[in-house]
Amino acid sequence: MGQATALFHLMGALRRAAGRVFLAFVLTLIIVGGGTIVAYVVLRGGSFTNTFVDIAAAFIGVGWAIAVSLLVLVFEVIRGLVAGVRDAAKDAQSEIRDAGKLVEGVAHSIEHGRK
């Protein structure tokens, strides 16, 4: 039962992480690419962009988007590891508590068996 719950939590964490990485990629691409074009237009005194500027903005945007996405991915991996360790510690405490009850029950049986 614990393995199915762990797998369910892992798949949910992977889904959330993938969504956050994709969202970070898209937003960074839009912001950096658009910012590059706006900076060009402002520095050129309001003239329109050409194909070279659009391609350069796309490359700069994609480069930054990949970097930010990798950063978000590392953060999500660390968050998943911390959550996994917390769950494992909670499960271990539960198992230790159950083992203590078992030992207590055996000791109780032995004590009452001698009387």
N, C-alpha and C positions, 0 to 999 in steps of 0.2 A: 504494500500500500504506500509506503514512504517513497519508493522509487517512482511510482506513477505521479505522485504529487511533485517530486523533484523535477521530473521531466516536464510536467505541466508548467511549473514555475520557470524552468529554463527556456521553454519555447515562448512563453509570454515575454520574458526578458529579451530574448533575441528579436522578437517582433517589435518591441518598443525601441530597442537599440537601432534596428534597421530604419525605423521611421524617423528617429532623431538624426541619424547620420544623413539620410536622404534630405530631410528638411534643412539641415545645416548646409549641405551642398548647394541646394537650389537657392536658398536665401543669400548665401555668400556669393554665388555666381551672379545673381541679379544685382546685388548691391555693389560689388566691386566692378563688374562689367559696366553697369550704368554709371557708376562714379567716375570711371576712366573716361567714358564718352563725355560726361558733363564737364570734367576737368579740361578736356581737350577743347570743347566748345567755349568755355569761359576764357581759357588762355589764348585762344585764337580770335577772341573778340566777337563771338556769336556766329562764326561761320559754321556751315554744316560739315559733318564728318565725311571722310572718304572710306573706301573699302579697306585700306591699310589700317586705319584707326579702328575700324570695327573688328578686324581680325586680331589686332593687338589687344583690344579690350577683351575679346573672347578668350585669348590665351592667358591674359593676366587674371581674368575672372575664374577660369578653370583651374589655374595653378593655385590661387588662394582658396578656392572651394575644396580642392583635394586636401590641402593642408589643414583647413578647418575641420573637414570631415574626418580625417585621421585623428585629429585631436579629440573630437567628440567620440570617436570609436574607442580610443584608449580610455577615456573617462568612463564610458559605458562598461568596458571590460572590467575596470577596477571596481566600479559600482556593483557589477554582477558577482565578482569574487568576494567582496565584502558581504553582500547579501547571502551568498552561499555559505560562507564561514559562520555567519550568524545563525542560519538555519541548521547547520551541522552541530553547532554548539547547543542550540535549543534541543535538537533531537538527542544528543549525547546526554544532556541533563535529564531528559525524560527517561531514557534507557537506564541511567544510573538510579533514578528514583524508583523505577519499576524493579530493578534488581534488588534494591534495598528492601522493598516490600516483599519480594520473594524470599530473601534471606530471613526477614522477620517472621514470615509465615512458617518457614521450615523450623526456625528456632522455637516458635510457639507450639508447633506440632510435637517437637521432641520433648519440650517441657511438659506438655499435657499427656504425652504418651508414657512418661515415667511415673506419673502419679497414680 
